[in-house]
């Protein structure tokens, strides 16, 4: 039986300087660019151009980052990515900001090396979901996964049934994938029980 490939959300495009600043203006509760410029004491004309896509000098970006509570490294990196020739753009990503996380990166690479082809495909799906999700959703999903791992298998089956019941009224497309994963897990567990008896 041929396996069906499920749709995976595409990786989000890197944010531009203008997008990061617009988001910060909104996040900080300013009603518009003019109010923000006046409050943080920056020249409105230049600030408005930056919000429109103009790239100012590094010093100005650092000032905006400080006043708008934006990660200055991310903002500078976004500016350099925008200025870079197209063939160099892929090199500008958040991995460059992982200073101090060498051990974690090494552990991830070791885990990837040990994975089968199927596991790598699943990991890619998870990575894309994480990239497309908010930090809060990722925290909840991780907590749910940890809970699943610690549950007795019979209790886990009850939890699966409750989730299916809760989602049935809404019937999101992901419910089908969730059901298929549950069924596949039940079949593999039944196979292990038969082997243990034999």
PyMOL commands that set and color helices and strands:
alter all, ss='L'
color gray80, all
select helices_A, chain A and resi 17-27+33-40+44-51+58-68+72-83+86-89+94-97+102-113+117-132+135-150+153-168+174-197
alter helices_A, ss='H'
color red, helices_A
deselect
rebuild
show_as cartoon
